[in-house]
Amino acid sequence: MDRSKFYMTTTEKIANAKKRIDELERLIKYWNNSNHDEAKVVNFTMNNKNKVA
């Protein structure tokens, strides 16, 4: 079995890391966009009548 096929080169690791960084930067820009404030807030109502302490 050729194990070299299972290992990523340093160049491949850097390329994959760059892709992840780019995706995270896009998500941060999306989250910081004031047009999406309503998506950041989640309101949950709780029904405590059937809860046992």
N, C-alpha and C positions, 0 to 999 in steps of 0.2 A: 504494500500500500504506500502510495506517495504522500507523505505527510505535508509536503510543501504546499499542497493545494489548500490545506486547512488554515494556514497562517497568513495573516494580512501583512503586507509590506508596510514600512513606515509611511510611504506616500499614500497608500490606501487608508491608513489610520487617520492621517492628517485630512484627507479629502472627506472622510466620513464625519470627523469632528467638525469641519467647516460647515458641512450640510446641517448638522445638529445646531450649531451656533446660529446659522442663518435662520433656521426655523424658529429658534427661541427668540431671536430679535424681532421676527415678524409677529410672533405672539405677544411680545411685550408692547410693540407699537399698537397692536389691535386692542389690548387691554387698556392702554393709556388713552385711547381714542375716546373723547368725551361723548361721541354719538352712541357708544355702547355701554353707558353707565347702567342702564336698566338691566343689562345682562349680568352685571357684577353682583346685583343685590338679589338675594333669595330669601323669601319670607316663608317660614314654615309655621303652620298652626299646629298646636299640640292638643290632643284630647287626653286630659289627665284623669278622667273619670274611672277608667278601668285599670289604672296603674296600682301596683302593690308596692308599698314602701318597705 
